[in-house]
Amino acid sequence: MTAEDGVARVRRPSWRRLETVAVVLVALHSYAVGAVLLFLTEWSLRFAGWGVLDSLFFARQSGAFHFVVATAYLVEYARTRGITVLITAKTVAVVFLLALSPWETAWAIKFSGVADGLMLVGMIFLHIKARGETAS
């Protein structure tokens, strides 16, 4: 009798499964940000560090855009297991947010740039690991 007899083996999740969960979580994050920008526009701008703006149109448009990219992440991943749209969107977001951060006083600019950067690096890591797993 070995030490493993009678003990349920714990299966480590596959990199592919972790990648799938991460894509869904990144998309849910984008849906949440989109919903807040679209439906709680004034509150979200104040919370993020801006005052009241003359027009809320572009903030709301940004919310709608978050819905589009979140859906694109999920559709691309479901159809091809690709993350090109996600990587492209996060890269553009990181460069844009961090490039603007010295001139913007809103705390959310720097925070979002760093958070998007962490999501970007994490997704690239998981994608590489998942592809290595399927190749072997």
N, C-alpha and C positions, 0 to 999 in steps of 0.2 A: 504494500500500500504506500503510495507516495503522499507527500504533503498536499498535493493538489486534489486528491480524491475527496469528494464530498464538498469541495469549495467551488462555487460558481466562478468561472473565469470571467474576468472583466475585459471586455473587448474595447480597445482604444478606438475612438472614432477615426474614420479615414480622413485624409486631407481633403478628399473630394467632398465629403459630407460637411466638413468644417468650412470649406469654401462656399458651399451652397448656403449654409446658415449665415455666413458673413455677408454674402450678396443680399440676402433677404433683410438682414439688419441694417445694412447701408441704405437700402431702398426704403425701409420703414423710417429711418432717420430723415431721409429726404421728404417723405410724405408728411412727417410731423412738422418739419420746418416749413414746408409748403402750406400746410393747414394753418399754422400760426400766422404766417405772413399774409395769407389770403383772408382769413376770417377774424383774426385778432390783430389787425394791422397796427392800429395806433398803440395798443398795449405793447406789442412786440418791439416797436421802434423805441418806445420809452425804456423798456426793459434792457434793450441792447445798448443804450447809451446815447441815443439821439433824442432830441426834443420833438415837438410836433412839426411835421412838414406841411408845406403849403398844399402839396398834392400827394395822395397816397397811391396813385396809379402805378408808379414803377415798383413800389414795394409789393403791391398786390400782384403785379405782373411777375415779379420774382417768385412769389408763392406759386403761381400757376406753372412757371418754368420748373420748379422743383417737382411738381407732379409729373411733368413730361419726362424729365430725366430719370426719376425713380421708376417709372413704367418702362422706359427704355432699358434700364439695367436688367429688370426682370425678364423682359421679352428676349433680349439678346442672350441672356444666360439660359433661359428655357429652350431656346431654339438651337444654340450653337455651343453652349457652355463657355462662351466668350465673355470677356470683361473689358473689351476695348472702349465702349462708350463710358463705362464707369471710370476707367483709368484716365481717359481724355478729359472728362468733366471734372474729376478731382484734381488733375494736374492744372487745368486752367483756373479752377477755383483757388488753389493754393498760391499760384503765381499772382493772380489778381489781388487776393486778400492781403498777402504779405507785402506785395509791392505798394499797396495803398496804405498799409498800416501806419507808416510814419506821419502821414498827413491827416489821419482820421483819429478823433478822440474817443469814438465809441469802442468800448472794451470788446464787443462782440466781433470786431474785425480781426483782431489778433487771435482771439480764442478760436474763431472759426477757421482761420488759416492753419493753425496748429492742429486742430481736430481733423480737418480734411486731410492734412498731411499724414497724420497717423493712420487714417482710414486707407489712404493711398498706399502707404508702405505695407500695411497689413494685408491688403488685397493682393498686391504684387507677390508678397511672400507666400500667401496661401495658394495663389494661382500656380506659382512655380512648383510648389510641393505637390499640389494635386496633379499637375501634368506629369511630374516625375513618377508619381504613384501609378498612373494609368499606363505609363510607358513600360514599367517593369512587369 
